[in-house]
């Protein structure tokens, strides 16, 4: 059965319970006010702080881009001290991470043998990319190969912390048996970072919901 288009957080929750549809975003999506030109992939700037509003906690959060390597990978750290190396592909899995919450299985780790098929950028409806990789947890255990598949769903008009705007909607999904994790990005060409980003899983519902506020120099 095809899921109904959500119009509010409450209606999403009610409909999800009744129909069994997974909640993957918290935003009301309307038709775009104008058609955006295809969006080129934005670059990253060394020594930048990205400030967001955490919609689940109602407070600001941030992460810093500390350095950018010649191969396009970059080192980042968030306000809690979680460190990672990003691949430079924006919607791709991180290369590695560490000090990310206690001593659990995924407090540190890496993604090995990352391969890419397809291309999202410049963003245009229907563009697809898939990343295949192996996860390695904090105990050094190598997990079976998995895949994150991403697609530009099209353009929508949404309200964000920066105001109402048209945006490209990009959805990325990773599945394992009956479980799935979904990442939804909303990109506007005026900003180098997703103006809204929502992470959900079929097991836990909405896990992260952040909106871009500003970037600052370190």
Secondary structure as UniProt FT lines:
FT   HELIX           9..19
FT   TURN            46..47
FT   STRAND          48..54
FT   TURN            55..58
FT   STRAND          59..68
FT   TURN            70..71
FT   STRAND          74..78
FT   TURN            79..80
FT   STRAND          83..86
FT   STRAND          96..98
FT   TURN            102..103
FT   TURN            105..106
FT   STRAND          109..118
FT   TURN            125..126
FT   STRAND          128..136
FT   TURN            138..139
FT   STRAND          142..160
FT   TURN            161..162
FT   STRAND          163..176
FT   TURN            177..178
FT   STRAND          179..187
FT   TURN            189..190
FT   STRAND          196..201
FT   TURN            202..204
FT   STRAND          205..217
//
